[in-house]
Amino acid sequence: MSPARTRASALPFAPIAPDAAGMPLYRAVRRALLRAIEEGKLAPGAALPNEADLAGTFGVAVGTLRRAVDDLVAEHILVRRQGRGTFVATHTRDRFLFQFFHVERSDGLREAPTVELLGFERVRLDDDAAAALATRAGAPGFQFENRLALQGKAIVHDRVVVSATQFRGLTEKRLRERPSTIYHLYQSEFGVTVVRARERLRAALADRANARALGVSPGVPVLQVRRTAIALGGRPVEYRVSTIVTTTHDYVNQLSRPT
């Protein structure tokens, strides 16, 4: 048995009691699993015990447990691996491309971008960043800029702002030398697991910084995406403004039908 599975099996889950307010049992199980993940008792990559054992620990039917797990899988918090079991999801390049990166070439070619760090500095949060991160304007933060290239051409200019309090110890060196995506860095080194994002899109004109980063003229029409990344527990943890050149590439977001 793997260490991850041993740790998961030893978690002190307690039987789920019927909720006086009438909360369905599967939602109570979901909440208990989510709390264990948020508190680090189920670490990224850890395997859940098998369904029968876990259902027995909670004192619920396997179907009830499965419905709770299905919800967390749909939210990309858990992941099922055929023949291996269910695991706490980790951030990988494939997950980044599938869930968080929506730019592809106009003919449908989709691939992970090449990312170049252009700058890193300590800042005071402006009104927009503070509102997005649910903190006060003027609070300490880190801002960094990335240039993202697709098929060898600069397509996206990102300005990213995070709280210096939440990401204490973040440095330019750690950003440059990270082995995987920025969300993997957040998860593995700061215990911050991004699970979803809110985005607002608008037409805009490239400013001088955008133009310099993307090799276009100031004032060229671009697409601007303002994203707030949300971590486990509903915490806003990152504010990002992406400027996208759309002459050869599109922003594509596949919507699923509500169930």
N, C-alpha and C positions, 0 to 999 in steps of 0.2 A: 504494500500500500504506500502511495506517495506521501511525503510530509504534508503537502497541501491538503490531501484528503483526510489525513489523520487530524490535522488542526481543525478542519471544518467539522468533522464528526464529533469532536470534543466540545463544540460550542455549547454553552449552557442555555439552550432554548428551553422555554417552559411551556406547558400546555396552554393553549389559547382558550380563555374563558369567553362565553357568549357576552357580547357587548350590550350594556343596558340601553344604549341609544339605538340598538338595532343594526350596527355595522355588520355586513356580511362576514362570515368567518374567513373567506379567502382574502378579504382586504385586511383583516387583522393579521393574517399570516404574512401577507405582502409587507405590511408595515414592520413586522418583527424582523423579516429578512433584510429589509432596507436599512433598518436601524443597525443591524449587525455589520452591514457593509459600511455605513457612514462612520461607525465607531472604530473601524479597522479590525473588527473581530473576524470578518471574512475579507481577506486581503485580495487585491487584484490578482487574478490567476488562480485563486483558491477554488477547489472543487467542492460542490455541495455533497452531503451524504446522499445515498440513494433515496428515491422517493418514498419507499415504504418505511425506512428508518426515520426519515425526517418527518413524515406525516405522523408516525407514532409518537415522536417526541413532542410535536405540537398537539397531539390528541385530536387530529382531524382526519377525514377521509383522504385517500390519495388523490381523488378528483379535486378536492378543495385545494390541496397543496399545489396540484398541477396548474390550476387556474391562477393562483398567485404567482407561480413561476412564469407562466405564459405572459402575464402582464409585464414582469421585469425583463423578460426576453424581448418583448415588443419595444421596450424603452431602451434597449441596448445596454442594460445594466447587468444582465446575465446573458450567457451565450451557451447554446447547446452544441455539443460536438458529437457527431454520429459515432456510436459505439464506445464513447469515452465518458459521457456524462454531461453535467451542467456546471459551468464555471462562472466566477465573477469576471466580467469582461475587462480586458485590458485595451489600452489604446495602441493601435498598430497603424501602419501606413494604409493598409487595406480599409480599415475602419474609417480613417480620416477621409479617404477618397470616396467611400460609399456614403458616409453620413454628413460630413462637414464641408466637402469641397464640391462646388456645383458648377465649375467653369469647364467647358469642353469646346473643342473646335467645332465650327459650324457644320462640318460633315459628320459629326457624331463621335469623332475620335476622343476618347477620354483616357487621361493618364495622370499620374501624380506629378505635381510641378517640381521643378528645381528651385530651391529656396536659398536666397542670398540675404544675409543680414547686412543692412545698410547703416544702422546706427542704433545706439543704446544710450539712454540717459535717465537720470533720476529727475523727476518732475513733481510739481504740485498739481493735483487733479483739477481740471477745469470743470465748468458747470456740467457739460455733457457727460464727461467721464464719471464724475461724482454721482450724477443721477443714475447712470446706467449701473454703477457698482453699489448703489444704495449706501453711499457714504457722504461725507461733507466735502464741499469744494475746498481746495487748498490742502487736503490730506496728502501725505506723501505717496508717490507712486513711481512706477517704472514705465517708461515708454520706449518702444523699439520699433524699427521700421524694417520691413522685408520686401524684397522684390521677388516675385514668383514668375518663372519662365516656363512656357509650354512650347514644345517643339523648337527649342532654342531661341524663343522670342519672348521678351518681357511683356507680360499680359496683366499682371496684378501688382499694385502697390498697396501694402498693408501698413497701417499705423495701429499699433497694439498698445493698450494701456492696462496695467494691473496694479493692484494695491501693494505698496511696499510692505505693509504690515502682514498681509496674507502670504506674500512671496518673499519673506525675509531671506536674504542670502542669494537672491537671483543676481547673476552677474552676466556681463557680455560674454565672458569665457564659457560659462555654462551653456548659454544659448548657442554659441558657435560650435561647441563640441558635443552637443546632444546627439545621441546615436539614432534617434527616431524623430517623431513629430513633436511639436511644441506641447500638445495635449498629453503625450506620453511623458514628457518632462514634468509637467504639472503633477501628473498622477504618481510617477515613480519617486520624485524627489521632494514633493511638497504635500503629498497626500490629498491632492485636489483632483477629483474625477469629474470631468466635464461629460454631461449626459445629453444635453440638448442646447439649442440656441434660439434666440429671438432675433429676427432680421427685419430691417426696413430698407427698401430699395427706392432709389430716386435717380432721375437723370441729373447730370451735373456737368460742369466744365473743369477740365484739368487745371489745377493750380500749378505754380512753378515747381513745387516739390514733386508732384505727380509727374509733370512733364519731364523733369530731369531723370526721375527713376525709370520712366517707361519709354523714354526716347521719342516723345511726341511734342507737339507745340502747345504752349499754354493756351487754354481756351478751347481745346479740342473736346467735343462731346464724349463723355464717358458715363459708365454706370457706377454709382456709389452704393455700397452696401454697408449699413451700420449694424453690427452684430454684437449682442450681449451673450456671452457663453454662460450657461447655467450648470452648476455642479450639483452633486448629490445634496439633498436637503433643500433644494431650491435656491441655493446661494448664487448670486451673480458674481463671477470671478474674473471676467475679462471683457473689455470693451475694445472693439476692433472696427476700424473704418477701412474698407477695401475699395480701391479705385480700379475699375476694370476697363480695359480697352476692348471694345466689342466689334471692331471692324472684321475680325476673323474668328472671334470666339463668342459664345453665348453663355448666359447664366441659365442653367437647367436645373429645375427642382421637380422631382417626381412626387406627386401627391398621391397618398393612399386614400381609399374610400373609408369613411368612418364606419365603425362596426357597432 
